[in-house]
Amino acid sequence: MPVAVAHLTIAATWLGSMVYSLLVVQPRIARFFTDDGRREAFLVALAHGNRWPVVAVVTALVVSGAIVIATRPPLAAGYAVGLVLYLAAAAVFANVSWRHWPARVFALPEELAGYQRRLRLRRGRSWAWWPWRS
């Protein structure tokens, strides 16, 4: 049972962090920084050093979820669904973190609008189901 509690605590913390970032922090940054260059510089500073902690969180979720599936058969179906969702989130994170973000960081100023638009489209598709999206 302690593994399940640890798993749910990590999952709740990560979900809360993602929701807060997407629904509160990102829109406020967009309103506060009207200059694209300053906004990009702030986003780079904000994101710096976050890649590996997120990888550690996803790894902890996958490992602890697999342990719960293996040791608690009555919970296996629900945790298996969660495991699939964590892996999907990890794939999106890897794409944004190792492909989109480096390209955006090294983009010329005139290319930034295209990268920002593509990221907003990805975010919109990811949160299309969310009833309180802005």
C-alpha positions in Angstrom: 0.0 0.0 0.0 2.8 2.5 0.7 3.9 2.3 -3.0 0.3 3.1 -4.1 0.2 6.1 -1.8 3.6 7.4 -3.0 2.4 6.9 -6.6 -0.8 8.8 -6.1 1.0 11.6 -4.3 3.6 12.0 -7.1 0.8 11.8 -9.7 -1.3 14.5 -8.0 1.7 16.8 -7.6 2.6 16.4 -11.2 -0.9 16.9 -12.5 -1.4 20.0 -10.3 1.9 21.4 -11.5 0.9 20.9 -15.2 -2.6 22.3 -14.8 -1.3 25.4 -12.9 1.4 26.0 -15.5 -0.9 25.7 -18.4 -4.0 27.5 -17.0 -2.4 30.1 -14.8 1.3 30.7 -15.5 1.4 30.6 -19.3 -1.6 32.9 -19.9 -0.2 35.4 -17.3 3.2 35.4 -18.9 1.6 36.1 -22.3 -0.3 39.1 -20.8 2.6 40.5 -18.8 5.3 40.3 -21.5 4.1 42.2 -24.6 7.6 42.1 -26.1 8.2 38.7 -27.7 12.0 38.8 -27.1 11.6 39.5 -23.4 8.9 36.8 -23.0 11.1 34.2 -24.7 14.0 35.2 -22.5 11.8 34.8 -19.4 10.4 31.4 -20.6 14.0 30.1 -21.2 15.0 31.2 -17.7 11.8 29.7 -16.2 12.3 26.3 -18.0 16.0 26.0 -17.4 16.9 22.9 -15.5 13.4 21.4 -15.5 13.9 18.6 -18.1 15.6 16.0 -15.9 13.4 16.5 -12.8 10.3 15.8 -15.1 12.0 12.7 -16.5 12.6 11.6 -12.9 8.9 12.2 -12.0 7.7 10.2 -15.0 10.1 7.4 -14.3 8.9 7.3 -10.7 5.3 7.2 -11.9 5.9 4.4 -14.4 8.0 2.3 -11.9 5.7 2.7 -9.0 2.6 2.1 -11.2 4.2 -1.1 -12.5 4.9 -2.2 -8.9 1.3 -1.6 -7.9 0.0 -3.5 -11.0 2.3 -6.5 -10.1 1.6 -6.5 -6.4 -2.1 -5.4 -6.1 -4.2 -7.3 -8.8 -7.5 -5.7 -7.8 -6.0 -2.3 -8.7 -4.2 -3.4 -11.8 -6.8 -2.2 -14.4 -6.9 1.3 -13.1 -3.2 1.6 -12.7 -2.7 0.2 -16.2 -4.8 2.9 -17.7 -2.8 5.5 -15.7 0.4 3.9 -16.9 -0.7 4.3 -20.6 -1.6 8.0 -19.9 1.8 8.6 -18.2 3.6 7.1 -21.2 1.5 9.3 -23.6 2.4 12.4 -21.5 6.1 11.3 -21.5 6.0 11.1 -25.3 4.5 14.6 -25.6 7.0 15.9 -23.1 9.9 14.3 -25.0 8.8 15.8 -28.3 8.4 19.3 -26.8 11.5 19.1 -24.7 14.0 17.6 -27.1 12.6 18.7 -30.4 10.4 21.7 -30.3 12.1 23.6 -27.4 15.7 23.5 -28.7 14.5 24.6 -32.2 12.5 27.5 -30.5 15.4 28.6 -28.4 17.8 28.8 -31.4 15.2 30.3 -33.7 15.7 33.6 -35.3 13.4 36.4 -34.0 11.3 36.2 -37.2 10.8 32.5 -36.7 9.5 32.7 -33.1 5.9 33.4 -34.0 5.7 30.1 -36.0 7.1 28.1 -33.1 4.7 29.8 -30.6 1.8 29.1 -32.9 2.7 25.4 -33.2 3.0 25.0 -29.5 -0.4 26.7 -28.9 -1.9 24.4 -31.4 -0.4 21.4 -29.6 -1.6 22.7 -26.3 -5.0 23.3 -27.7 -5.3 19.7 -29.0 -4.0 18.4 -25.7 -6.5 20.4 -23.6 -9.5 20.2 -26.1 -11.4 18.0 -23.6 -10.9 20.3 -20.6 -14.2 22.0 -19.8 -12.7 25.2 -18.2 -10.0 26.0 -20.7 -9.5 29.6 -21.6 
